[in-house]
Amino acid sequence: MVHLEFQDLLPIIAIKLGGDGLIFELCKGYQMLMDGEKGVITIDSLKKNSVLMGLQDFSEEELKNMIREGDTDGDGALDQIEFCILMFRLSPDLLHVAQQLLHKAQQQNTVHLK
Ligand SMILES: [Ca+2]
């Protein structure tokens, strides 16, 4: 199990930003970590950009484990969906907050599906 400081921040970010803002932040996090040419997160792009996410203390092995854990289609990289799912899996609190936000948004009828 990988422990990240980032995941501890996500529930707080989620409460502050609401559902749409949370997804936006997740996408921003993804874009910060991804390989600009390949459009996916690889072990190299993760290593290069990890300092931006406060992950600089993680060893290469831990970063590899993070990718392995999130890589559901086995291509050795994280695409955007894999990354978001991994973030939710790493942070049960986040999932809880997201469900609450979604519920609230549905009640207010403010969910915009694209
Ligand atoms: Ca993958």
Backbone and ligand atoms as CSV (ligand in chain L), in Angstrom:
chain,resi,resn,atom,element,x,y,z
A,1,MET,N,N,0.855,-1.203,0.000
A,1,MET,CA,C,0.000,0.000,0.000
A,1,MET,C,C,0.884,1.245,0.000
A,2,VAL,N,N,0.629,2.112,-0.935
A,2,VAL,CA,C,1.412,3.340,-1.052
A,2,VAL,C,C,0.759,4.430,-0.202
A,3,HIS,N,N,1.570,5.152,0.514
A,3,HIS,CA,C,1.027,6.257,1.304
A,3,HIS,C,C,1.541,7.573,0.755
A,4,LEU,N,N,0.642,8.437,0.368
A,4,LEU,CA,C,1.020,9.707,-0.232
A,4,LEU,C,C,0.460,10.850,0.588
A,5,GLU,N,N,1.219,11.919,0.648
A,5,GLU,CA,C,0.667,13.103,1.304
A,5,GLU,C,C,-0.443,13.716,0.461
A,6,PHE,N,N,-0.264,13.587,-0.841
A,6,PHE,CA,C,-1.230,14.146,-1.774
A,6,PHE,C,C,-2.641,13.624,-1.496
A,7,GLN,N,N,-2.731,12.323,-1.203
A,7,GLN,CA,C,-4.052,11.737,-1.001
A,7,GLN,C,C,-4.721,12.287,0.259
A,8,ASP,N,N,-3.905,12.668,1.235
A,8,ASP,CA,C,-4.472,13.240,2.453
A,8,ASP,C,C,-5.053,14.621,2.188
A,9,LEU,N,N,-4.488,15.278,1.202
A,9,LEU,CA,C,-4.953,16.618,0.854
A,9,LEU,C,C,-6.244,16.582,0.046
A,10,LEU,N,N,-6.448,15.489,-0.675
A,10,LEU,CA,C,-7.559,15.462,-1.618
A,10,LEU,C,C,-8.932,15.666,-0.975
A,11,PRO,N,N,-9.213,15.010,0.150
A,11,PRO,CA,C,-10.535,15.250,0.753
A,11,PRO,C,C,-10.750,16.709,1.118
A,12,ILE,N,N,-9.676,17.371,1.558
A,12,ILE,CA,C,-9.772,18.793,1.922
A,12,ILE,C,C,-10.021,19.624,0.669
A,13,ILE,N,N,-9.275,19.299,-0.369
A,13,ILE,CA,C,-9.472,19.983,-1.654
A,13,ILE,C,C,-10.911,19.770,-2.136
A,14,ALA,N,N,-11.382,18.533,-1.975
A,14,ALA,CA,C,-12.723,18.189,-2.451
A,14,ALA,C,C,-13.785,19.017,-1.749
A,15,ILE,N,N,-13.645,19.165,-0.443
A,15,ILE,CA,C,-14.630,19.932,0.320
A,15,ILE,C,C,-14.598,21.394,-0.101
A,16,LYS,N,N,-13.396,21.898,-0.314
A,16,LYS,CA,C,-13.243,23.302,-0.704
A,16,LYS,C,C,-13.819,23.575,-2.081
A,17,LEU,N,N,-13.570,22.661,-2.985
A,17,LEU,CA,C,-13.837,22.951,-4.394
A,17,LEU,C,C,-15.173,22.416,-4.895
A,18,GLY,N,N,-15.716,21.428,-4.200
A,18,GLY,CA,C,-16.914,20.795,-4.724
A,18,GLY,C,C,-16.559,19.791,-5.801
A,19,GLY,N,N,-17.572,19.099,-6.305
A,19,GLY,CA,C,-17.347,17.992,-7.237
A,19,GLY,C,C,-16.616,18.379,-8.506
A,20,ASP,N,N,-17.084,19.404,-9.185
A,20,ASP,CA,C,-16.456,19.814,-10.442
A,20,ASP,C,C,-15.013,20.248,-10.204
A,21,GLY,N,N,-14.813,21.003,-9.119
A,21,GLY,CA,C,-13.471,21.469,-8.797
A,21,GLY,C,C,-12.542,20.324,-8.491
A,22,LEU,N,N,-13.070,19.291,-7.829
A,22,LEU,CA,C,-12.251,18.129,-7.487
A,22,LEU,C,C,-11.752,17.425,-8.740
A,23,ILE,N,N,-12.659,17.195,-9.665
A,23,ILE,CA,C,-12.269,16.541,-10.918
A,23,ILE,C,C,-11.235,17.391,-11.646
A,24,PHE,N,N,-11.445,18.703,-11.606
A,24,PHE,CA,C,-10.501,19.624,-12.236
A,24,PHE,C,C,-9.118,19.490,-11.612
A,25,GLU,N,N,-9.074,19.438,-10.270
A,25,GLU,CA,C,-7.790,19.302,-9.582
A,25,GLU,C,C,-7.113,17.975,-9.919
A,26,LEU,N,N,-7.923,16.921,-9.993
A,26,LEU,CA,C,-7.370,15.608,-10.343
A,26,LEU,C,C,-6.742,15.655,-11.734
A,27,CYS,N,N,-7.448,16.300,-12.656
A,27,CYS,CA,C,-6.928,16.412,-14.021
A,27,CYS,C,C,-5.656,17.241,-14.047
A,28,LYS,N,N,-5.635,18.290,-13.224
A,28,LYS,CA,C,-4.452,19.137,-13.159
A,28,LYS,C,C,-3.269,18.342,-12.607
A,29,GLY,N,N,-3.532,17.558,-11.567
A,29,GLY,CA,C,-2.497,16.707,-10.995
A,29,GLY,C,C,-1.970,15.724,-12.027
A,30,TYR,N,N,-2.900,15.189,-12.792
A,30,TYR,CA,C,-2.532,14.241,-13.840
A,30,TYR,C,C,-1.638,14.913,-14.879
A,31,GLN,N,N,-2.036,16.102,-15.289
A,31,GLN,CA,C,-1.271,16.809,-16.317
A,31,GLN,C,C,0.117,17.198,-15.830
A,32,MET,N,N,0.218,17.472,-14.509
A,32,MET,CA,C,1.526,17.803,-13.947
A,32,MET,C,C,2.466,16.597,-13.965
A,33,LEU,N,N,1.883,15.416,-13.833
A,33,LEU,CA,C,2.712,14.211,-13.704
A,33,LEU,C,C,2.944,13.490,-15.030
A,34,MET,N,N,2.136,13.797,-16.031
A,34,MET,CA,C,2.221,12.984,-17.243
A,34,MET,C,C,3.401,13.380,-18.130
A,35,ASP,N,N,3.755,12.447,-18.999
A,35,ASP,CA,C,4.744,12.686,-20.029
A,35,ASP,C,C,4.087,13.510,-21.134
A,36,GLY,N,N,4.599,14.716,-21.371
A,36,GLY,CA,C,3.962,15.634,-22.302
A,36,GLY,C,C,3.840,15.094,-23.715
A,37,GLU,N,N,4.773,14.243,-24.126
A,37,GLU,CA,C,4.718,13.704,-25.483
A,37,GLU,C,C,3.797,12.498,-25.590
A,38,LYS,N,N,3.871,11.620,-24.582
A,38,LYS,CA,C,3.077,10.398,-24.647
A,38,LYS,C,C,1.666,10.587,-24.142
A,39,GLY,N,N,1.452,11.614,-23.290
A,39,GLY,CA,C,0.103,11.864,-22.773
A,39,GLY,C,C,-0.334,10.892,-21.697
A,40,VAL,N,N,0.607,10.155,-21.127
A,40,VAL,CA,C,0.296,9.253,-20.010
A,40,VAL,C,C,1.368,9.425,-18.932
A,41,ILE,N,N,1.072,8.932,-17.738
A,41,ILE,CA,C,2.062,8.969,-16.666
A,41,ILE,C,C,2.922,7.709,-16.757
A,42,THR,N,N,4.219,7.905,-16.933
A,42,THR,CA,C,5.164,6.788,-16.967
A,42,THR,C,C,6.059,6.895,-15.737
A,43,ILE,N,N,6.843,5.870,-15.506
A,43,ILE,CA,C,7.752,5.928,-14.358
A,43,ILE,C,C,8.721,7.096,-14.517
A,44,ASP,N,N,9.143,7.390,-15.743
A,44,ASP,CA,C,10.066,8.502,-15.976
A,44,ASP,C,C,9.413,9.856,-15.726
A,45,SER,N,N,8.184,10.019,-16.226
A,45,SER,CA,C,7.523,11.311,-16.023
A,45,SER,C,C,7.179,11.497,-14.549
A,46,LEU,N,N,6.859,10.380,-13.889
A,46,LEU,CA,C,6.545,10.449,-12.460
A,46,LEU,C,C,7.776,10.877,-11.669
A,47,LYS,N,N,8.927,10.301,-12.017
A,47,LYS,CA,C,10.179,10.656,-11.341
A,47,LYS,C,C,10.524,12.114,-11.578
A,48,LYS,N,N,10.368,12.540,-12.832
A,48,LYS,CA,C,10.753,13.893,-13.217
A,48,LYS,C,C,9.884,14.941,-12.526
A,49,ASN,N,N,8.587,14.627,-12.399
A,49,ASN,CA,C,7.645,15.633,-11.912
A,49,ASN,C,C,7.222,15.420,-10.467
A,50,SER,N,N,7.753,14.384,-9.833
A,50,SER,CA,C,7.274,14.038,-8.498
A,50,SER,C,C,7.503,15.167,-7.498
A,51,VAL,N,N,8.543,15.957,-7.723
A,51,VAL,CA,C,8.846,17.033,-6.785
A,51,VAL,C,C,7.710,18.056,-6.749
A,52,LEU,N,N,7.026,18.219,-7.883
A,52,LEU,CA,C,5.893,19.152,-7.961
A,52,LEU,C,C,4.731,18.713,-7.074
A,53,MET,N,N,4.632,17.416,-6.871
A,53,MET,CA,C,3.514,16.869,-6.125
A,53,MET,C,C,3.894,16.529,-4.691
A,54,GLY,N,N,5.098,16.911,-4.283
A,54,GLY,CA,C,5.545,16.598,-2.933
A,54,GLY,C,C,5.895,15.138,-2.762
A,55,LEU,N,N,6.237,14.471,-3.870
A,55,LEU,CA,C,6.547,13.040,-3.811
A,55,LEU,C,C,8.052,12.776,-3.922
A,56,GLN,N,N,8.855,13.814,-3.710
A,56,GLN,CA,C,10.289,13.658,-3.964
A,56,GLN,C,C,10.969,12.670,-3.021
A,57,ASP,N,N,10.333,12.391,-1.893
A,57,ASP,CA,C,10.936,11.454,-0.944
A,57,ASP,C,C,10.671,9.997,-1.301
A,58,PHE,N,N,9.888,9.770,-2.331
A,58,PHE,CA,C,9.581,8.394,-2.697
A,58,PHE,C,C,10.713,7.795,-3.529
A,59,SER,N,N,11.010,6.545,-3.224
A,59,SER,CA,C,12.046,5.864,-3.982
A,59,SER,C,C,11.482,5.459,-5.343
A,60,GLU,N,N,12.386,5.128,-6.242
A,60,GLU,CA,C,11.949,4.678,-7.557
A,60,GLU,C,C,11.036,3.446,-7.418
A,61,GLU,N,N,11.380,2.591,-6.476
A,61,GLU,CA,C,10.591,1.375,-6.272
A,61,GLU,C,C,9.157,1.717,-5.832
A,62,GLU,N,N,9.026,2.702,-4.967
A,62,GLU,CA,C,7.692,3.106,-4.499
A,62,GLU,C,C,6.873,3.738,-5.628
A,63,LEU,N,N,7.554,4.531,-6.452
A,63,LEU,CA,C,6.859,5.145,-7.589
A,63,LEU,C,C,6.422,4.067,-8.581
A,64,LYS,N,N,7.300,3.075,-8.778
A,64,LYS,CA,C,6.948,1.961,-9.667
A,64,LYS,C,C,5.739,1.203,-9.136
A,65,ASN,N,N,5.729,0.998,-7.827
A,65,ASN,CA,C,4.593,0.299,-7.212
A,65,ASN,C,C,3.299,1.072,-7.425
A,66,MET,N,N,3.415,2.402,-7.345
A,66,MET,CA,C,2.246,3.253,-7.521
A,66,MET,C,C,1.668,3.064,-8.924
A,67,ILE,N,N,2.562,3.047,-9.919
A,67,ILE,CA,C,2.107,2.846,-11.295
A,67,ILE,C,C,1.529,1.438,-11.459
A,68,ARG,N,N,2.234,0.454,-10.905
A,68,ARG,CA,C,1.786,-0.931,-11.040
A,68,ARG,C,C,0.392,-1.096,-10.423
A,69,GLU,N,N,0.188,-0.429,-9.285
A,69,GLU,CA,C,-1.085,-0.572,-8.592
A,69,GLU,C,C,-2.236,0.048,-9.381
A,70,GLY,N,N,-1.933,1.152,-10.088
A,70,GLY,CA,C,-2.993,1.837,-10.816
A,70,GLY,C,C,-3.175,1.353,-12.243
A,71,ASP,N,N,-2.174,0.629,-12.750
A,71,ASP,CA,C,-2.165,0.262,-14.168
A,71,ASP,C,C,-3.069,-0.946,-14.418
A,72,THR,N,N,-4.323,-0.673,-14.732
A,72,THR,CA,C,-5.277,-1.784,-14.864
A,72,THR,C,C,-5.166,-2.495,-16.213
A,73,ASP,N,N,-4.719,-1.800,-17.264
A,73,ASP,CA,C,-4.632,-2.477,-18.565
A,73,ASP,C,C,-3.224,-3.018,-18.843
A,74,GLY,N,N,-2.294,-2.819,-17.877
A,74,GLY,CA,C,-1.000,-3.478,-17.958
A,74,GLY,C,C,-0.046,-2.938,-19.008
A,75,ASP,N,N,-0.233,-1.688,-19.454
A,75,ASP,CA,C,0.690,-1.145,-20.453
A,75,ASP,C,C,1.880,-0.419,-19.803
A,76,GLY,N,N,1.965,-0.473,-18.486
A,76,GLY,CA,C,3.114,0.094,-17.793
A,76,GLY,C,C,3.035,1.592,-17.556
A,77,ALA,N,N,1.905,2.194,-17.911
A,77,ALA,CA,C,1.730,3.630,-17.710
A,77,ALA,C,C,0.316,3.888,-17.183
A,78,LEU,N,N,0.119,5.073,-16.622
A,78,LEU,CA,C,-1.217,5.428,-16.135
A,78,LEU,C,C,-1.867,6.405,-17.095
A,79,ASP,N,N,-3.023,6.042,-17.615
A,79,ASP,CA,C,-3.779,7.040,-18.366
A,79,ASP,C,C,-4.656,7.809,-17.368
A,80,GLN,N,N,-5.415,8.768,-17.891
A,80,GLN,CA,C,-6.122,9.677,-16.997
A,80,GLN,C,C,-7.137,8.953,-16.109
A,81,ILE,N,N,-7.838,8.010,-16.682
A,81,ILE,CA,C,-8.843,7.292,-15.908
A,81,ILE,C,C,-8.177,6.428,-14.836
A,82,GLU,N,N,-7.107,5.746,-15.227
A,82,GLU,CA,C,-6.381,4.919,-14.252
A,82,GLU,C,C,-5.865,5.766,-13.096
A,83,PHE,N,N,-5.383,6.965,-13.429
A,83,PHE,CA,C,-4.863,7.858,-12.401
A,83,PHE,C,C,-5.958,8.282,-11.426
A,84,CYS,N,N,-7.107,8.684,-11.964
A,84,CYS,CA,C,-8.209,9.127,-11.102
A,84,CYS,C,C,-8.712,7.986,-10.222
A,85,ILE,N,N,-8.833,6.798,-10.813
A,85,ILE,CA,C,-9.292,5.648,-10.034
A,85,ILE,C,C,-8.292,5.338,-8.920
A,86,LEU,N,N,-7.000,5.412,-9.250
A,86,LEU,CA,C,-5.964,5.158,-8.253
A,86,LEU,C,C,-6.066,6.158,-7.105
A,87,MET,N,N,-6.267,7.428,-7.432
A,87,MET,CA,C,-6.377,8.448,-6.395
A,87,MET,C,C,-7.550,8.156,-5.462
A,88,PHE,N,N,-8.672,7.734,-6.054
A,88,PHE,CA,C,-9.835,7.412,-5.229
A,88,PHE,C,C,-9.582,6.171,-4.387
A,89,ARG,N,N,-8.877,5.181,-4.988
A,89,ARG,CA,C,-8.589,3.953,-4.246
A,89,ARG,C,C,-7.636,4.208,-3.097
A,90,LEU,N,N,-6.677,5.107,-3.325
A,90,LEU,CA,C,-5.686,5.402,-2.290
A,90,LEU,C,C,-6.291,6.200,-1.152
A,91,SER,N,N,-7.402,6.839,-1.421
A,91,SER,CA,C,-7.980,7.727,-0.420
A,91,SER,C,C,-9.459,7.435,-0.216
A,92,PRO,N,N,-9.788,6.507,0.668
A,92,PRO,CA,C,-11.197,6.192,0.939
A,92,PRO,C,C,-11.977,7.419,1.401
A,93,ASP,N,N,-11.323,8.320,2.112
A,93,ASP,CA,C,-11.981,9.554,2.546
A,93,ASP,C,C,-12.452,10.358,1.354
A,94,LEU,N,N,-11.589,10.385,0.365
A,94,LEU,CA,C,-11.904,11.142,-0.843
A,94,LEU,C,C,-13.155,10.586,-1.517
A,95,LEU,N,N,-13.227,9.274,-1.573
A,95,LEU,CA,C,-14.377,8.635,-2.191
A,95,LEU,C,C,-15.649,9.016,-1.447
A,96,HIS,N,N,-15.558,8.998,-0.134
A,96,HIS,CA,C,-16.694,9.350,0.718
A,96,HIS,C,C,-17.143,10.792,0.447
A,97,VAL,N,N,-16.162,11.683,0.427
A,97,VAL,CA,C,-16.460,13.095,0.170
A,97,VAL,C,C,-17.063,13.269,-1.217
A,98,ALA,N,N,-16.485,12.566,-2.187
A,98,ALA,CA,C,-16.959,12.683,-3.562
A,98,ALA,C,C,-18.403,12.210,-3.676
A,99,GLN,N,N,-18.738,11.128,-2.961
A,99,GLN,CA,C,-20.108,10.624,-2.994
A,99,GLN,C,C,-21.074,11.646,-2.400
A,100,GLN,N,N,-20.649,12.263,-1.309
A,100,GLN,CA,C,-21.488,13.294,-0.688
A,100,GLN,C,C,-21.709,14.467,-1.634
A,101,LEU,N,N,-20.614,14.867,-2.270
A,101,LEU,CA,C,-20.690,16.001,-3.195
A,101,LEU,C,C,-21.605,15.680,-4.365
A,102,LEU,N,N,-21.461,14.447,-4.859
A,102,LEU,CA,C,-22.265,14.023,-5.999
A,102,LEU,C,C,-23.744,14.022,-5.610
A,103,HIS,N,N,-24.011,13.504,-4.420
A,103,HIS,CA,C,-25.382,13.447,-3.913
A,103,HIS,C,C,-25.960,14.853,-3.808
A,104,LYS,N,N,-25.166,15.755,-3.247
A,104,LYS,CA,C,-25.593,17.137,-3.073
A,104,LYS,C,C,-25.844,17.790,-4.432
A,105,ALA,N,N,-24.921,17.541,-5.336
A,105,ALA,CA,C,-25.031,18.126,-6.672
A,105,ALA,C,C,-26.277,17.605,-7.386
A,106,GLN,N,N,-26.580,16.325,-7.192
A,106,GLN,CA,C,-27.766,15.753,-7.822
A,106,GLN,C,C,-29.030,16.391,-7.277
A,107,GLN,N,N,-29.021,16.614,-5.966
A,107,GLN,CA,C,-30.184,17.259,-5.343
A,107,GLN,C,C,-30.389,18.661,-5.882
A,108,GLN,N,N,-29.273,19.332,-6.104
A,108,GLN,CA,C,-29.350,20.710,-6.613
A,108,GLN,C,C,-29.463,20.722,-8.134
A,109,ASN,N,N,-29.365,19.530,-8.710
A,109,ASN,CA,C,-29.440,19.399,-10.147
A,109,ASN,C,C,-28.381,20.225,-10.861
A,110,THR,N,N,-27.182,20.199,-10.318
A,110,THR,CA,C,-26.106,20.996,-10.905
A,110,THR,C,C,-25.012,20.124,-11.493
A,111,VAL,N,N,-25.291,18.826,-11.656
A,111,VAL,CA,C,-24.276,17.964,-12.258
A,111,VAL,C,C,-24.332,18.121,-13.778
A,112,HIS,N,N,-23.209,18.512,-14.333
A,112,HIS,CA,C,-23.142,18.659,-15.786
A,112,HIS,C,C,-22.267,17.548,-16.345
A,113,LEU,N,N,-22.885,16.601,-16.966
A,113,LEU,CA,C,-22.115,15.522,-17.573
A,113,LEU,C,C,-21.736,15.922,-18.992
A,114,LYS,N,N,-20.444,15.742,-19.283
A,114,LYS,CA,C,-19.992,16.147,-20.613
A,114,LYS,C,C,-19.936,14.939,-21.524
L,1,CA,CA,CA,-2.321,1.653,-18.193
